[in-house]
Every structure is written in C-alpha cells, then in structure tokens.
Amino acid sequence: MTPLSCIIVDDELKSRENLRILLQDFCEDVTVVALCGNISEAISALRQNPVDLLFLDIQLQRETGFDLFTKIENPSFEVVFTTAYAEYALKAFKFSALDYLLKPIDIAELNNCIERVRKKRQAPRANHSIPDARLEQFVLNLKNTQSQNYKLALPTASGLVFVKVSDIIYCEASSNYTIHHFADGKKQLVTRTLKEYEDLLTDCDFFRVHNSYLVNLNCIKQYIRGEGGQIVLSNGTFLDVSKRKKEAFLHLFSK
C-alpha cells in the first residue's frame, strides 16, 4: 500500500483535530505532518514538508481555500476540499471533477477518498497537480443559477475535457463507459458508467429513457407512439424508450 503524507488546513481547531484522529485511527499508512489554521500557515508548512495530499477547508475566516492556489504555482500534491456547503455547491464540485468531503466527515467516505488519491499518485507525474481549469470551472458553475449553463468535466485518456451541459444531446451506455453525443456531431468516450451521469444530470433536464440512453429533454423534437415508443432528437437520431420508462417519461410532458 502506497504511504501518503498530508497537511490539514482548517480554521476550526476542532475540525482539524477530528480529521487528524480519523486519519490516524481509520486510514492505513497516512501521516499528518502539519495542522494549519490559515493560508499563510499552509504555505509555510508546504514549503517545509512536500506532501502527497492537502485537506483544504473552503471557508477560512476572511480567506477561501482557493486563495492558496494564487500563491502556489504548479502544486505537486492532490487536494481534497472539506466543506459544509449547501447541496447546490456540492453539485458544482461534482461537475468540476474536484474531490471533496462533506462535514461532518464520514469514515467510509474518507477511506474512499484516500483510495482515490492513492490511485492518482500512481498515475503519470503530470497528472498529480490540481489543474487550474477545475478550480476556475468550479467557481463559474457555483455562480451559474441555471444548471444547463454548467460545464461538465469529462475524464478522458488524455485529461479532462470541459463541455457545456446544454451541448450534450444524449449519453449512451457502452459497457462500463459512456459515449457523450454533442450538438456539433462530435462524440466523447468517457471512462464512467451511464448511471454516474444519470445521477449527475437528472436535475439538468436529462432523463434516462432506456437502459442505454440518457437524454437531454430540451433536445427532443418528437415522440412516436409504440409499446415503449421512440423519440426523435434535434440531430435526427431515433432512440427507443423502454416500456418500463414510458409512463414516467410521458408524465414529464403532462405537467
């Protein structure tokens, strides 16, 4: 198992200590090298202790955790944000592909997070730092009141691709992968399941009409009656609606 060293940054002493104890008691081969209450202390600790992981609170009195990245260039550590933010902010985290833990921190979630970090640390060195694009996109998504205007980070073999949610016409299951079909005719294969995108996009006017298809409801031009029926999308694609999904799908248009 790959050992990890980490720094905890949180302006609340109790929160810092609680996380330290959780890591010490429930996470194997994780060493906490410093506890910091603000950005200045965090920068000083990072200069003295090159680490694998930074647990970073978002709200730090008059600062935010994001301020750290205006003062550190090319970070070589992974970052997990700790937050008590409301649900709308958590959606922005997910869309922007930023790792986070919701306070109060759950032990199982913490362990899952540590395992994700271990996998990232074993990836090519170039992928170790948090890209500025993720942070910038998080802030933009957070400011957007219309979720169709969100941009979604799609993990690909070469890195992250950010796409506007409204540009996705439909998503198609391909084993444990998902193919995103866009308004401009392009496609993108992503190494995540359709179920993950169903959970993420349902509140953005997407509906899973079939086991294989998650559709942008704003891109439906026509419904053709049948046992389950078919829909015609704005790009001319015909997709089946499963018999099991038909009633719930039609109910969406009867409101």
C-alpha positions in Angstrom: 0.0 0.0 0.0 1.3 3.4 -1.0 2.0 5.6 2.1 0.6 9.1 2.0 1.7 12.3 3.8 -0.8 15.1 4.3 -1.5 18.5 5.7 -4.8 19.6 7.1 -5.9 23.2 6.6 -9.0 24.3 8.6 -9.7 27.5 10.6 -11.5 25.5 13.3 -9.3 23.7 15.8 -11.9 21.1 16.5 -12.3 20.2 12.8 -8.5 19.9 12.3 -8.2 17.6 15.3 -11.2 15.5 14.3 -9.9 14.9 10.8 -6.4 14.1 12.2 -7.9 11.5 14.6 -10.0 9.9 11.8 -6.9 9.6 9.6 -4.8 8.2 12.4 -7.4 5.7 13.6 -9.1 4.5 10.4 -6.7 5.2 7.4 -3.7 3.0 7.0 -0.3 4.4 6.0 -1.5 8.1 6.2 0.8 10.5 8.1 -0.4 14.0 9.1 2.7 16.3 9.0 1.1 19.6 9.9 -2.2 21.2 11.0 -2.8 24.7 9.7 -5.4 27.3 10.6 -5.0 29.7 7.6 -3.4 30.1 4.1 -0.2 31.6 5.4 0.4 28.7 7.8 -0.4 26.3 5.0 2.1 27.8 2.6 4.8 27.7 5.2 4.1 24.1 6.0 4.0 23.1 2.3 7.5 24.7 1.8 8.9 22.7 4.7 7.0 19.5 4.0 6.4 18.3 0.5 3.3 16.2 0.8 1.1 13.9 -1.2 -2.2 15.3 -0.1 -3.8 18.5 1.2 -7.1 18.6 3.0 -8.3 22.1 2.5 -11.3 23.8 4.1 -13.1 26.2 1.7 -14.1 28.9 4.1 -11.1 30.2 6.2 -12.3 33.2 8.0 -11.7 36.1 5.6 -10.0 33.8 3.1 -11.1 30.8 1.0 -9.2 27.6 0.2 -9.0 28.7 -3.4 -6.8 31.6 -2.4 -4.0 29.1 -1.8 -3.7 28.5 -5.5 -3.0 32.1 -6.3 0.2 31.8 -4.1 1.5 28.4 -5.1 2.5 27.6 -8.7 2.3 24.1 -10.1 1.2 22.2 -7.0 2.5 18.6 -6.9 0.0 17.4 -4.3 -3.5 16.2 -4.5 -6.3 18.3 -2.9 -9.4 17.2 -1.1 -11.7 20.1 -0.2 -13.6 19.8 3.1 -16.8 21.7 3.2 -20.2 22.2 4.9 -21.5 23.9 1.7 -25.1 23.5 0.7 -26.2 20.9 -1.9 -26.0 23.3 -4.9 -22.3 23.8 -4.2 -21.7 20.0 -4.0 -23.2 19.7 -7.5 -20.6 22.3 -8.7 -17.8 20.2 -7.1 -19.0 17.1 -9.0 -19.4 18.9 -12.3 -15.9 20.3 -12.0 -14.3 17.0 -11.0 -12.9 18.3 -7.7 -12.6 15.9 -4.8 -14.4 16.9 -1.6 -15.6 15.6 1.8 -18.8 16.9 3.4 -18.6 17.8 7.0 -19.2 16.1 9.4 -16.8 13.7 7.7 -17.9 10.1 7.2 -15.3 7.4 7.8 -16.3 5.3 4.7 -16.2 8.4 2.5 -12.8 9.3 3.9 -11.4 5.9 3.1 -12.8 6.0 -0.4 -11.3 9.4 -0.9 -7.9 8.2 0.3 -8.0 5.2 -2.1 -8.8 7.6 -5.0 -5.8 9.7 -4.0 -3.5 6.6 -3.9 -4.6 5.8 -7.5 -3.9 9.3 -8.7 -0.4 9.3 -7.1 0.4 6.1 -9.0 -0.6 7.8 -12.3 1.9 9.7 -14.5 3.5 12.6 -12.7 1.9 15.2 -15.0 -1.5 14.3 -13.6 -0.7 14.8 -9.9 -1.5 18.5 -9.6 -4.9 20.1 -9.4 -5.4 21.8 -12.8 -6.4 25.5 -12.5 -9.2 24.8 -15.0 -11.0 22.7 -12.4 -10.9 25.4 -9.8 -11.9 28.1 -12.3 -14.8 26.0 -13.6 -16.0 25.3 -10.1 -16.3 29.0 -9.4 -18.1 29.6 -12.7 -20.5 26.7 -12.0 -21.1 27.9 -8.5 -22.2 31.3 -9.9 -24.5 29.8 -12.5 -28.1 29.7 -11.4 -29.1 27.7 -14.5 -27.7 24.1 -14.4 -28.0 23.8 -18.2 -25.3 26.5 -18.3 -22.9 24.4 -16.2 -19.8 23.0 -17.7 -19.1 19.3 -17.0 -15.6 17.9 -16.7 -15.3 14.7 -18.7 -12.3 12.5 -17.8 -10.6 11.1 -21.0 -7.4 9.2 -21.7 -5.6 12.5 -22.3 -7.0 14.5 -19.4 -10.2 16.5 -18.7 -12.5 18.0 -21.4 -14.9 20.7 -20.2 -18.2 20.7 -22.1 -21.4 22.8 -21.7 -24.3 20.7 -20.4 -26.7 22.2 -22.9 -24.4 21.0 -25.8 -24.9 17.3 -24.8 -27.8 15.8 -26.8 -27.7 12.4 -25.2 -25.4 10.0 -23.4 -25.1 6.3 -24.4 -24.0 3.4 -22.3 -21.1 1.3 -23.7 -20.4 -1.4 -21.1 -18.7 0.5 -18.2 -18.1 3.5 -20.4 -20.3 6.4 -21.6 -20.4 8.0 -25.0 -21.5 11.6 -25.0 -23.1 12.9 -28.2 -22.9 16.6 -28.8 -24.9 19.1 -30.8 -22.0 19.7 -33.2 -22.0 16.0 -34.2 -18.9 15.1 -32.1 -18.7 12.2 -29.6 -16.6 11.6 -26.5 -16.0 8.3 -24.8 -15.6 8.6 -21.0 -14.5 6.0 -18.5 -17.5 6.3 -16.3 -20.8 4.5 -16.3 -24.1 5.9 -17.5 -25.5 5.6 -14.0 -23.0 8.1 -12.8 -24.1 10.7 -15.4 -27.8 9.9 -14.7 -27.2 10.8 -11.0 -25.3 14.0 -12.0 -27.5 15.3 -14.9 -31.1 14.4 -13.8 -31.5 17.9 -12.3 -30.3 19.4 -15.5 -33.3 18.3 -17.6 -31.9 14.9 -18.5 -33.9 11.7 -18.3 -32.9 8.1 -18.8 -35.4 6.8 -21.4 -33.8 3.5 -21.8 -31.1 1.3 -20.0 -28.7 2.6 -22.7 -29.7 6.2 -23.2 -29.8 9.3 -21.0 -31.4 12.2 -23.0 -31.4 16.0 -22.8 -35.1 16.7 -22.7 -34.5 20.1 -24.3 -33.3 18.2 -27.4 -36.4 16.1 -28.1 -38.3 17.0 -31.2 -40.9 14.3 -31.4 -42.3 11.3 -29.6 -43.5 8.3 -31.7 -46.1 6.1 -30.0 -45.4 2.4 -29.6 -45.1 -0.3 -26.9 -42.4 1.9 -25.4 -42.2 4.3 -28.2 -39.4 6.3 -29.8 -38.1 9.8 -29.6 -36.6 11.9 -32.3 -33.7 14.2 -31.2 -32.7 17.6 -32.6 -29.8 15.9 -34.5 -32.2 13.5 -36.2 -31.3 10.5 -34.0 -34.1 8.0 -33.2 -33.9 6.4 -29.8 -36.1 3.7 -28.2 -38.0 4.5 -25.0 -38.2 1.4 -22.8 -41.6 0.1 -21.9 -40.6 0.4 -18.2 -39.7 4.1 -18.6 -42.6 5.1 -20.9 -45.1 6.2 -18.2 -42.6 8.3 -16.2 -41.2 9.8 -19.5 -44.7 10.9 -20.7 -45.5 12.2 -17.3 -42.7 14.8 -17.7 -44.6 16.4 -20.5 -48.0 16.4 -18.9 -47.1 18.8 -16.1 
